[in-house]
Amino acid sequence: MINEVINWPFTIVFFVALLGLLVSVMLVTVNQTDIFPNRLLAGYLGCFSLLALNYSLMTTSFFLQFPHTWRILAWASFCFAPFGYLYVRSVLEQNFWFRKRDLWWFLPALIHSLCLVPFFVLSSPEKQVILEKIFANRKLIIIEPESILYDGVGVWMRVGVIAASAFAQMRILYKWRPIIYRNDLNHQNITNYKWLVLFSLTMLVFCILIIFQIFFHMIMPADLNLLVLFTIAFAILFICFYLLFKPSILYGMRGWLQQPEEPASDLQEPEKTEPVTESLETPLVAIDKKKIYLSVDQGNTIRQVLENHLVANSPYRKTGYTISDLSNEVAIPSYLLSAFINQEYGKNFNELINEYRVGYFLELVKQPNANSQYKLEALGKEAGFNTRASFIRAVKKKTGLTPSDFVTKKDN
């Protein structure tokens, strides 16, 4: 009886779509690896989840009851594939910003949305009449008679964008494979590359399925809607669970995969932070105008500036120390600094700062009478930890022991 009442395909895909939207929002708002590729992944997952939501609602009478909601999510079907390609490319090329020409990928979505404006401004009864005809003959969903474009043009625009994105995605993966698997193997980079391959394969399977659905829908009375629905749901769950069990992929590639602009031997480690910070002004301006990634030499220079500042000035001892504070102190944009820390150290800003705090604490415990509980908490605050819990957690992550156990073991 329950199975006759509940639309199980809709229920399953609907909640999977909500999960995907939640994860995409988390990637943008609460994720501590605030780097450009992760925002692109959030865009892909968000569009894909909206697409799943739209497909699932088509299995119900929702659009007939609320005709003003019809096609308002149509843009998502144009945008998910470009977001997927740009995400893969940005991870491999270690980008931290868009190229201007990347916006062309989203032009079809804009054109299609503008062509639906005459339908959007219709009254509810007028939309109701059109939708009743469409749902009476579901082939019209593909043809899109409500658009001012010629019948079927919209769907072939989608196919073109999806196919071009998938081809570009596979091409760049093939191009970068020998770079990732070259002699100086990096296990984390190989793990990230394998993730990108799996991510791209799920997208490719969906793209092929969509093309087949369009073909069968227009040529013969075959409905692959349920198969498409569950393919979308599987792809969303795959991404969400992969991120859950392997969060390290959010840090991107490790090291510097680009070639140095100048011979490495020409680089000299600066004695002080201030002169190097001043010398960064010219290359950083050049990066903003001409490049979307850091070269090896620029990365080395930023690392010298960053580490010199943290060692010489110990700014991490301030409670509530943020990446914006560090950005202002070393004159490096925060978005670039965040991407650099993820790429160079394989961790986020908070993890890096806590490592310096733990190192400072380990120096402090060399002083006598450091084994009392009160003294240890005071030392934790002296090192910059806000709370006792964060202090214990950071020390245990670094040493495998709580602060008190570490001191006891040291004394023994």
C-alpha positions as CSV (number, residue, x, y, z in Angstrom):
1,M,0.0,0.0,0.0
2,I,2.8,2.4,0.9
3,N,4.6,1.7,-2.3
4,E,1.5,2.7,-4.3
5,V,1.3,6.1,-2.6
6,I,4.9,7.2,-2.4
7,N,6.8,8.1,-5.6
8,W,10.0,6.3,-4.6
9,P,12.2,7.5,-7.6
10,F,11.2,11.1,-6.8
11,T,11.8,10.6,-3.0
12,I,15.2,9.1,-3.4
13,V,16.5,11.5,-6.0
14,F,15.0,14.5,-4.2
15,F,16.9,13.8,-1.0
16,V,20.1,13.0,-2.9
17,A,19.8,16.3,-4.7
18,L,19.3,18.1,-1.3
19,L,22.5,16.4,-0.1
20,G,24.4,17.5,-3.2
21,L,23.2,21.1,-2.7
22,L,24.2,21.0,1.0
23,V,27.7,19.8,0.1
24,S,28.1,22.4,-2.6
25,V,27.2,25.1,-0.1
26,M,29.7,23.7,2.4
27,L,32.4,23.8,-0.2
28,V,31.9,27.5,-0.6
29,T,31.0,28.7,2.9
30,V,32.4,26.4,5.7
31,N,35.1,24.6,3.8
32,Q,38.6,25.6,5.1
33,T,40.3,25.0,1.8
34,D,39.0,28.2,0.2
35,I,40.6,27.7,-3.2
36,F,39.4,28.3,-6.7
37,P,39.1,24.7,-7.9
38,N,36.8,23.8,-4.9
39,R,34.5,26.7,-5.9
40,L,34.3,25.2,-9.4
41,L,33.5,21.8,-7.9
42,A,30.8,23.4,-5.8
43,G,29.4,25.0,-9.0
44,Y,29.4,21.6,-10.7
45,L,27.8,19.8,-7.8
46,G,25.2,22.5,-7.3
47,C,24.2,22.6,-10.9
48,F,24.1,18.8,-11.0
49,S,21.9,18.7,-7.9
50,L,19.5,21.3,-9.3
51,L,19.4,19.2,-12.5
52,A,18.5,16.1,-10.4
53,L,15.9,18.1,-8.6
54,N,14.3,19.3,-11.8
55,Y,14.3,15.7,-13.3
56,S,12.7,14.3,-10.2
57,L,10.0,16.9,-10.2
58,M,9.1,15.9,-13.7
59,T,8.0,12.6,-12.4
60,T,5.3,14.4,-10.4
61,S,2.5,16.9,-11.1
62,F,4.5,19.7,-9.4
63,F,5.0,21.8,-12.5
64,L,1.3,21.6,-13.4
65,Q,0.4,22.9,-10.0
66,F,3.1,25.5,-10.0
67,P,3.5,26.5,-13.7
68,H,5.7,29.5,-12.8
69,T,8.5,27.2,-11.8
70,W,8.8,25.5,-15.2
71,R,12.2,25.9,-16.9
72,I,13.6,28.2,-14.2
73,L,16.4,25.7,-13.6
74,A,17.0,25.1,-17.3
75,W,20.3,27.0,-17.1
76,A,21.7,24.3,-14.8
77,S,21.7,21.8,-17.6
78,F,24.0,24.0,-19.6
79,C,26.4,24.9,-16.8
80,F,27.2,21.6,-15.0
81,A,29.5,20.3,-17.8
82,P,31.6,23.5,-18.2
83,F,32.0,23.6,-14.4
84,G,33.2,20.0,-14.5
85,Y,35.8,20.7,-17.2
86,L,37.0,23.9,-15.6
87,Y,37.3,22.1,-12.2
88,V,39.5,19.4,-13.7
89,R,41.6,21.9,-15.6
90,S,42.1,24.2,-12.6
91,V,43.3,21.3,-10.4
92,L,45.8,20.1,-13.0
93,E,47.1,23.6,-13.9
94,Q,46.9,24.8,-10.3
95,N,44.8,27.8,-11.2
96,F,43.5,30.4,-8.8
97,W,41.3,32.5,-11.1
98,F,39.2,32.4,-14.3
99,R,40.5,33.1,-17.7
100,K,38.4,35.7,-19.5
101,R,37.6,33.3,-22.4
102,D,36.2,30.7,-19.9
103,L,33.0,32.8,-19.8
104,W,32.2,31.7,-23.3
105,W,31.4,28.3,-21.9
106,F,28.4,29.8,-20.1
107,L,27.1,31.9,-23.1
108,P,24.7,29.1,-24.3
109,A,23.0,29.1,-20.9
110,L,22.5,32.9,-21.1
111,I,21.1,32.7,-24.7
112,H,18.8,29.9,-23.8
113,S,17.5,31.7,-20.7
114,L,16.9,34.9,-22.7
115,C,14.9,32.9,-25.3
116,L,12.6,31.7,-22.5
117,V,11.8,35.2,-21.3
118,P,8.5,35.4,-23.4
119,F,7.3,32.3,-21.6
120,F,8.4,33.5,-18.2
121,V,6.2,36.6,-18.5
122,L,3.1,34.7,-19.4
123,S,0.2,34.6,-16.9
124,S,-0.3,31.4,-14.8
125,P,-3.4,30.2,-16.8
126,E,-1.5,30.7,-20.1
127,K,1.5,28.7,-18.8
128,Q,-1.0,26.0,-17.5
129,V,-2.4,25.5,-21.0
130,I,1.1,25.1,-22.5
131,L,2.2,22.7,-19.8
132,E,-0.8,20.5,-20.1
133,K,0.0,20.0,-23.8
134,I,3.7,19.3,-23.0
135,F,2.9,16.7,-20.3
136,A,0.3,15.1,-22.5
137,N,3.0,14.5,-25.1
138,R,6.3,14.2,-23.3
139,K,8.3,14.4,-26.5
140,L,7.5,18.1,-26.4
141,I,9.7,18.4,-23.3
142,I,12.7,17.8,-25.5
143,I,11.5,20.0,-28.3
144,E,10.8,23.0,-26.0
145,P,7.9,24.6,-27.9
146,E,7.7,27.3,-25.2
147,S,11.1,28.8,-26.3
148,I,11.4,31.3,-29.1
149,L,14.2,29.1,-30.6
150,Y,13.3,26.7,-33.3
151,D,12.0,23.4,-32.0
152,G,14.8,21.2,-30.8
153,V,17.5,23.8,-31.0
154,G,17.8,24.1,-27.2
155,V,18.4,20.5,-26.7
156,W,21.1,20.3,-29.3
157,M,22.7,23.4,-27.7
158,R,22.9,21.3,-24.5
159,V,24.3,18.3,-26.4
160,G,27.0,20.6,-27.9
161,V,28.0,22.1,-24.6
162,I,28.1,18.7,-22.8
163,A,30.0,17.0,-25.6
164,A,32.5,19.8,-26.0
165,S,33.1,19.9,-22.2
166,A,33.5,16.1,-22.0
167,F,35.9,16.1,-24.9
168,A,38.0,19.0,-23.4
169,Q,38.0,17.2,-20.0
170,M,39.3,13.9,-21.4
171,R,41.8,15.7,-23.5
172,I,43.4,17.6,-20.7
173,L,43.5,14.5,-18.5
174,Y,45.4,12.7,-21.3
175,K,47.7,15.6,-21.7
176,W,48.6,15.8,-18.0
177,R,49.0,12.1,-17.3
178,P,52.7,11.9,-18.2
179,I,53.4,15.1,-16.1
180,I,51.7,13.5,-13.0
181,Y,53.4,10.2,-13.4
182,R,56.8,11.5,-14.2
183,N,59.9,10.3,-12.3
184,D,59.5,12.5,-9.2
185,L,56.3,10.7,-8.2
186,N,54.1,12.3,-5.6
187,H,51.6,9.9,-4.1
188,Q,49.1,12.7,-3.3
189,N,49.2,14.0,-6.8
190,I,48.6,10.5,-8.2
191,T,45.7,10.1,-5.8
192,N,44.3,13.4,-6.9
193,Y,44.7,12.5,-10.6
194,K,42.9,9.2,-10.1
195,W,40.0,11.1,-8.5
196,L,39.8,13.4,-11.5
197,V,39.7,10.4,-13.8
198,L,36.9,8.8,-11.8
199,F,35.1,12.2,-11.6
200,S,35.4,12.6,-15.4
201,L,34.2,9.1,-16.1
202,T,31.0,9.5,-14.1
203,M,30.4,12.8,-16.0
204,L,31.1,11.0,-19.3
205,V,28.7,8.2,-18.6
206,F,26.0,10.7,-17.8
207,C,26.7,12.7,-20.9
208,I,26.4,9.6,-23.1
209,L,23.2,8.6,-21.4
210,I,21.7,12.0,-21.9
211,I,22.5,11.8,-25.6
212,F,20.9,8.4,-25.9
213,Q,17.8,9.6,-24.0
214,I,17.4,12.5,-26.4
215,F,17.8,10.2,-29.4
216,F,15.3,7.6,-28.1
217,H,12.9,10.3,-26.9
218,M,12.7,12.0,-30.3
219,I,12.9,8.9,-32.6
220,M,10.9,6.3,-30.7
221,P,8.5,6.0,-27.8
222,A,11.2,5.1,-25.2
223,D,11.5,6.8,-21.8
224,L,14.9,6.6,-20.1
225,N,14.0,9.2,-17.5
226,L,14.3,6.8,-14.5
227,L,17.7,5.6,-15.7
228,V,18.9,9.2,-16.1
229,L,17.5,10.0,-12.6
230,F,19.3,7.2,-10.8
231,T,22.5,7.9,-12.8
232,I,22.4,11.5,-11.5
233,A,21.8,10.3,-8.0
234,F,24.7,7.9,-8.2
235,A,27.0,10.6,-9.5
236,I,26.1,13.0,-6.7
237,L,26.5,10.3,-4.0
238,F,29.8,9.2,-5.5
239,I,31.2,12.8,-5.3
240,C,29.8,13.4,-1.7
241,F,31.2,10.2,-0.3
242,Y,34.5,10.5,-2.0
243,L,35.0,13.9,-0.5
244,L,34.0,12.5,2.9
245,F,36.5,9.7,2.9
246,K,39.3,11.5,1.0
247,P,39.1,15.2,2.0
248,S,42.8,15.6,1.0
249,I,41.8,16.0,-2.6
250,L,40.4,19.4,-1.7
251,Y,43.9,20.6,-1.2
252,G,44.7,20.1,-4.9
253,M,48.0,19.1,-6.4
254,R,51.2,19.2,-4.3
255,G,54.3,21.0,-5.4
256,W,54.8,23.1,-8.5
257,L,54.0,21.3,-11.8
258,Q,54.9,24.3,-14.0
259,Q,58.4,25.0,-15.2
260,P,60.4,27.7,-13.5
261,E,60.7,31.0,-15.2
262,E,64.3,31.3,-14.2
263,P,67.0,28.8,-13.2
264,A,66.5,27.6,-9.7
265,S,70.2,28.4,-8.9
266,D,69.5,32.1,-9.3
267,L,67.2,32.0,-6.3
268,Q,68.8,33.1,-3.0
269,E,67.1,32.8,0.3
270,P,66.5,36.3,1.8
271,E,67.8,37.1,5.2
272,K,64.8,39.3,6.1
273,T,61.1,39.2,5.3
274,E,60.7,42.9,4.5
275,P,62.9,43.2,1.4
276,V,61.3,40.0,-0.2
277,T,57.8,41.3,0.5
278,E,58.7,44.4,-1.4
279,S,60.1,42.4,-4.3
280,L,56.9,40.4,-4.6
281,E,54.9,43.5,-5.6
282,T,55.9,43.4,-9.3
283,P,55.5,39.6,-9.9
284,L,52.1,39.6,-8.1
285,V,50.8,42.4,-10.3
286,A,52.0,40.5,-13.4
287,I,50.3,37.4,-12.2
288,D,46.9,39.2,-11.8
289,K,47.1,40.6,-15.3
290,K,48.7,37.8,-17.3
291,K,48.6,34.6,-15.4
292,I,46.2,32.4,-13.4
293,Y,48.8,30.3,-11.7
294,L,52.1,30.6,-9.8
295,S,55.4,29.7,-11.3
296,V,58.0,27.7,-9.4
297,D,60.1,30.7,-8.7
298,Q,57.2,32.8,-7.5
299,G,56.1,29.9,-5.3
300,N,59.6,29.6,-3.8
301,T,59.7,33.4,-3.1
302,I,56.3,33.4,-1.4
303,R,57.4,30.4,0.7
304,Q,60.5,32.3,1.9
305,V,58.4,35.4,2.7
306,L,55.8,33.4,4.6
307,E,58.2,31.2,6.6
308,N,60.5,34.1,7.5
309,H,57.6,36.1,8.8
310,L,56.1,33.2,10.8
311,V,59.5,32.3,12.4
312,A,60.7,35.9,13.0
313,N,57.5,37.5,14.2
314,S,55.4,34.6,15.6
315,P,52.1,36.2,14.6
316,Y,50.3,32.9,15.2
317,R,50.5,33.6,19.0
318,K,47.6,36.1,18.6
319,T,44.3,34.4,19.4
320,G,41.8,34.5,16.5
321,Y,44.6,34.9,14.0
322,T,43.1,34.7,10.5
323,I,44.4,34.3,6.9
324,S,43.3,37.9,6.3
325,D,45.7,39.0,9.1
326,L,48.5,37.1,7.5
327,S,47.6,38.4,4.1
328,N,47.9,42.0,5.3
329,E,51.2,41.3,7.1
330,V,53.0,39.8,4.1
331,A,51.2,41.8,1.3
332,I,49.9,38.7,-0.5
333,P,46.2,38.5,-1.5
334,S,44.4,36.1,0.8
335,Y,42.9,34.0,-2.1
336,L,46.4,33.5,-3.5
337,L,47.8,32.8,0.0
338,S,45.1,30.2,0.7
339,A,45.8,28.4,-2.6
340,F,49.6,28.5,-2.0
341,I,49.3,27.0,1.5
342,N,47.1,24.1,0.1
343,Q,49.5,23.5,-2.8
344,E,52.8,23.9,-1.0
345,Y,52.0,22.2,2.3
346,G,49.1,20.0,1.6
347,K,47.0,21.5,4.4
348,N,44.8,24.5,5.1
349,F,45.7,27.7,6.9
350,N,44.4,26.6,10.3
351,E,46.4,23.4,10.2
352,L,49.6,25.3,9.2
353,I,49.2,27.9,12.0
354,N,48.4,25.2,14.6
355,E,51.6,23.4,13.6
356,Y,53.6,26.5,14.4
357,R,51.7,26.9,17.6
358,V,52.5,23.3,18.6
359,G,56.1,23.9,17.8
360,Y,56.1,27.0,20.0
361,F,54.5,25.0,22.8
362,L,57.1,22.3,22.6
363,E,59.8,24.9,23.1
364,L,57.9,26.3,26.1
365,V,57.6,22.9,27.9
366,K,61.4,22.7,28.1
367,Q,61.1,25.2,30.9
368,P,61.0,23.8,34.5
369,N,57.6,23.1,36.3
370,A,55.8,22.8,33.0
371,N,53.9,19.6,34.0
372,S,51.1,21.1,36.0
373,Q,47.7,21.2,34.3
374,Y,47.3,24.9,35.0
375,K,50.7,25.6,33.5
376,L,50.0,23.6,30.4
377,E,46.7,25.5,29.7
378,A,48.6,28.7,30.2
379,L,51.3,27.6,27.8
380,G,48.6,26.7,25.3
381,K,47.1,30.2,25.4
382,E,50.6,31.6,25.2
383,A,51.1,29.7,22.0
384,G,47.9,31.2,20.5
385,F,45.3,28.4,21.1
386,N,41.8,29.8,21.8
387,T,40.4,26.8,23.6
388,R,41.7,23.9,25.6
389,A,40.0,21.4,23.2
390,S,41.8,22.9,20.1
391,F,45.1,22.9,22.1
392,I,44.8,19.2,23.1
393,R,43.7,18.2,19.6
394,A,46.5,20.0,17.8
395,V,49.2,18.6,20.2
396,K,47.9,15.1,19.9
397,K,47.8,15.3,16.1
398,K,51.4,16.4,16.0
399,T,52.9,14.1,18.8
400,G,50.3,11.4,19.2
401,L,50.0,12.4,22.9
402,T,47.9,14.9,24.9
403,P,49.9,17.8,26.3
404,S,50.1,16.4,29.8
405,D,51.1,12.9,28.6
406,F,53.7,14.4,26.4
407,V,55.3,16.4,29.2
408,T,55.1,13.4,31.5
409,K,56.8,11.2,28.9
410,K,59.5,13.8,28.3
411,D,60.2,14.2,32.1
412,N,60.5,10.4,32.5
